[in-house]
Amino acid sequence: MENIMIKPVVHYSGPISIREWLYSKPNNIEYIAYLPEVLDHPNLGKCSQVRTSGIVKFPDKSGTFETRNTIYEKVNPASEFGLVNESY
């Protein structure tokens, strides 16, 4: 039986900054994202200045991207509940 990990979906607002990150061993580079605010992270809750784990799927036009642990969706913080997608 295959072990399948179901990743949580976390909503974020603000511009995303993607950077190279030296991971574990020299010359082993991956990309991570810095987010100004996440709204509903399962461990952090609503939190500012978040650094993600390594990106496995880069942001699409809507700003949705995937890391090793989480799926992130960009939202418009001006909406009533903060969960309306805004353009990337």
HELIX and SHEET records of a PDB file:
SHEET    1   A 6 SER A  17  LEU A  22  0                                        
SHEET    2   A 6 ILE A  29  HIS A  41 -1                                        
SHEET    3   A 6 VAL A   9  SER A  13 -1                                        
SHEET    4   A 6 ILE A  71  LYS A  74  1                                        
SHEET    5   A 6 PHE A  65  THR A  67 -1                                        
SHEET    6   A 6 ILE A  55  LYS A  57 -1                                        
SHEET    1   B 3 SER A  17  LEU A  22  0                                        
SHEET    2   B 3 ILE A  29  HIS A  41 -1                                        
SHEET    3   B 3 GLY A  45  ARG A  51 -1                                        
END                                                                             
